Amino acid sequence: MSPKELLYIEDALTHAQFLQQQCTNAANQVQDPHLKQCLTTMAEKHRQTFQSFISLV
């Protein structure tokens, strides 16, 4: 893998991790159970995306 490709993966990892944290934080703050579930699901999808990118390295 080229250095430039590794930089793209690193950037994607950072974004996926950030989005997971934001969704988790938001889910912990909302009261509506449907919205909380939606945010929790989104956080899990971002976690899976993060794991997918990690497996490329």
C-alpha positions as CSV (number, residue, x, y, z in Angstrom):
1,M,0.0,0.0,0.0
2,S,1.4,3.4,-0.9
3,P,2.0,6.1,1.7
4,K,-0.8,8.2,0.1
5,E,-3.3,5.3,0.5
6,L,-2.3,4.9,4.1
7,L,-3.0,8.6,4.7
8,Y,-6.5,8.2,3.2
9,I,-7.1,5.2,5.5
10,E,-5.8,7.1,8.5
11,D,-8.1,10.0,7.6
12,A,-11.1,7.7,7.2
13,L,-10.3,6.0,10.6
14,T,-10.2,9.4,12.3
15,H,-13.6,10.4,10.8
16,A,-15.3,7.1,11.6
17,Q,-14.0,7.3,15.2
18,F,-15.1,10.9,15.6
19,L,-18.6,10.1,14.2
20,Q,-19.0,7.2,16.5
21,Q,-18.1,9.3,19.5
22,Q,-20.5,12.0,18.5
23,C,-23.4,9.6,18.0
24,T,-22.6,7.9,21.3
25,N,-22.5,11.2,23.1
26,A,-25.7,12.4,21.6
27,A,-27.4,9.1,22.4
28,N,-26.4,9.5,26.0
29,Q,-28.0,13.0,26.1
30,V,-31.4,12.5,24.4
31,Q,-34.5,11.4,26.2
32,D,-36.5,10.1,23.3
33,P,-36.1,6.3,23.1
34,H,-36.5,6.2,19.3
35,L,-33.9,8.9,18.7
36,K,-31.6,7.2,21.3
37,Q,-31.9,3.9,19.4
38,C,-31.3,5.6,16.1
39,L,-28.1,7.3,17.4
40,T,-26.9,4.1,19.0
41,T,-27.4,2.2,15.7
42,M,-25.5,4.9,13.9
43,A,-22.7,4.8,16.4
44,E,-22.5,1.0,15.9
45,K,-22.3,1.4,12.1
46,H,-19.4,3.9,12.5
47,R,-17.7,1.4,14.8
48,Q,-18.0,-1.3,12.1
49,T,-16.7,1.1,9.5
50,F,-13.7,1.9,11.7
51,Q,-13.1,-1.9,12.1
52,S,-13.3,-2.4,8.3
53,F,-10.7,0.3,7.8
54,I,-8.4,-1.2,10.5
55,S,-8.5,-4.5,8.7
56,L,-7.1,-2.9,5.6
57,V,-3.9,-1.8,7.4
